[in-house]
Amino acid sequence: MNDSAHPLSAIDPSTAVVSLGRPPREVGAALNPPIALASTFVGWDTPDGDTDRGYARFANASWEPLEAAVAALEGSPLPALAYASGMAAVSAALSLVPVGGVALVPATSYNGTIGLARSLAEAGALRLREIDPCDIEATVAAMDGADLIWLESPTNPLLEVVDLPRLIGAARERGVRTVVDNTFSTPLRQRPFEHGADVVVHSATKFIAGHSDVLLGIVATRDAETRARLVAQRTLHGAIAGPFEAWLALRGLRTLSLRLDRAEATAGELARRLSAASGVSRVRYPGLPDDPGHALATAQLDGYGALVSIELAGGADHADAFVRALRLVTPATSLGGVETLAERRRRQTSEPVQVPESLVRLSIGIEHVDDLWADISQALEAAAR
Ligand SMILES: Cc1ncc(COP(=O)(O)O)c(C=O)c1O
C-alpha cells in the first residue's frame, strides 16, 4: 500500500478516505486494490522468503487496504483488524479480559455488546459489572480491580454522550484497559486514541461501508502486544472478513465524508423540526442546544452524527403506528446507510428496559431533507389519528 505517501497530519480526513488503502502507484496497476480470492498465499514458511500471508485465515491481501485505511484514520500506526461482523469485533475485544477478570460494560449501549458480556459472565468467562457511564462517580468507583471498561459514545439508541477523556483518564490511572465502540461517530467525528483509549471497535457494517449491503467489523489498537493477541484470537476463532466484504467496505469508505456531511446536516435539521412537532414528547440529538449531551458533544466530537431518536407522546402503540405510516423512510433495523431507516427499538426483546417503549431510532440517510420531512410529518399525523 502507498499509505506512507500521505501523512494524515497534512491532509484533510475527507481526502484521506479517498486516498488511503490504494495499491502502489505504478504504470498499468489497478487504481483499486484487487479482491484476492485465495484460501492460501504463496511463500509461507519457505526458504525463498517468508510472508505474513500464509493461509487466508491468518492474514489476507483483501483485508489489508481496509485495515490500513481505518487504522490511519483512527490515528494508529499499526494496521487494524477486520472481522466477519461488528459482533465478531466486539467478541474479539472482550476476549482481552482474562478468564475470571472483571469487565465494566454499559447496560444501555448497543444491546449485542451487553448481551454478549452477560452470556460470557453466565458461562464464568468473566465477571461483569454493568455501568451507566454517564454517572462518572459510580463508573470510576466500579473501576477498582477491573480489567477492562467498555465505552460507546454516543450510545445506541439513547444517544447519550459519554465523557471519554475523563473516563479513559481515570481508567488509565487505575490500569484498566479501555475499549471504545466508535461505530456511531466514525473516525471522521471522534478519535478515541486521542483521549488515550487502548482499543477502538467498529461495526463497519454501518457508516464505514455505508450502503446496507455488507456485515463487517474492525478492531484497532496502537499497542503491538494487544494487536498480536487479537491476531492470534482471530486466527484461532476464525471470525474473519470475507474478501468481497472487505472490498465493499473500502469502497464505501471512499464516500464516508460526503455521506456523513449530508446525513448529519439533515439529521440536525430534522431534529430541530421534530422538536417543534406535535406528538413527539422528546427528541434525542446531541446537536440540539438543550440536549443533555450537547456541551460534551461539542467539546468531544467533530459533528453530532446522523442518528436521531424520538419518543412518541402516545407510547409504544403510537410509535408503532408512526413507523407503519412511513412511506419513504424504511422500517428496518441497522443504521449508517444511504437510506433513512426507522425502528422502535423496544420491539427487540434484547433491548434494555432503560430504553423507553415509545423510542423510535431514525438513522438518517442522504435523501433530500424536505422529502424526509414530508414523510415523517405525514406519518406523525397519521399516527395521531
Ligand atoms: C454500536 C454498535 N456496535 C456493534 C454493533 C454490531 O455490529 P454488527 O451488526 O456488524 O455485528 C452494532 C450493530 O448494530 C452497533 O450498533
The ligand as a Tripos MOL2 file, in Angstrom:
@<TRIPOS>MOLECULE
LIG
   16    16     1     0     0
SMALL
NO_CHARGES

@<TRIPOS>ATOM
      1 C1        -22.7080    0.4310   18.1880 C.3       1 LIG1
      2 C2        -22.7170   -0.9370   17.5850 C.ar      1 LIG1
      3 N1        -21.6850   -1.7660   17.8050 N.ar      1 LIG1
      4 C3        -21.6560   -3.0100   17.2830 C.ar      1 LIG1
      5 C4        -22.6950   -3.4880   16.5120 C.ar      1 LIG1
      6 C5        -22.6470   -4.8940   15.9680 C.3       1 LIG1
      7 O1        -22.3290   -4.8560   14.6040 O.3       1 LIG1
      8 P1        -22.7700   -5.9560   13.5020 P.3       1 LIG1
      9 O2        -24.2360   -5.8470   13.3470 O.co2     1 LIG1
     10 O3        -21.9660   -5.5370   12.3180 O.co2     1 LIG1
     11 O4        -22.3650   -7.2850   14.0180 O.co2     1 LIG1
     12 C6        -23.7820   -2.6570   16.2490 C.ar      1 LIG1
     13 C7        -24.9130   -3.1500   15.4220 C.2       1 LIG1
     14 O5        -25.9660   -2.5350   15.3720 O.2       1 LIG1
     15 C8        -23.8010   -1.3500   16.8060 C.ar      1 LIG1
     16 O6        -24.8250   -0.5130   16.5910 O.3       1 LIG1
@<TRIPOS>BOND
     1     1     2 1
     2     2     3 ar
     3     2    15 ar
     4     3     4 ar
     5     4     5 ar
     6     5     6 1
     7     5    12 ar
     8     6     7 1
     9     7     8 1
    10     8     9 2
    11     8    10 1
    12     8    11 1
    13    12    13 1
    14    12    15 ar
    15    13    14 2
    16    15    16 1
@<TRIPOS>SUBSTRUCTURE
     1 LIG1         1 GROUP 0 **** ****
